[in-house]
């Protein structure tokens, strides 16, 4: 039963424009601005959707699926800061600390304004933590790749 609900949710996320034939036309979809993330309003709708789906996979601990969605978002919009932030999270959970560090730095470079200062503070803490992990493993390793 759980897989039916999951498959239905995935179908809705992947195919949002499908609707029954007898339904009235709908307004064009607006980019979702979710969870206090004002940057999402400025990205292309497909990049926003890819990050939302990637976040779903990340919560389910399906890291490879999340990784591919965040990379897809960056192919669509290479300046979309939340995609770099989420990419950093997934790399960190996968143990690729150097890649995570690079993604977090890119996130900070792409921030459009001071509105994201609170999130940036968390990212700075993550960068400090990752630097310690890399130093602890030694210079040749740089985290799992």
Protein Blocks (a to p, Z undefined) as FASTA:
>chain_A
ZZmmmmmmmmmmmmmmbccfkbccddddddddeehiaklmmmcfklmmmmmmmmmmmmno
paklmmmmmmmmmmmmmmlmklmmmmmmmmmmnopaklmmmmmmmmmmmpmbfklmmmmm
mmmmmmmmmmmmmmmnopklnpaZZ
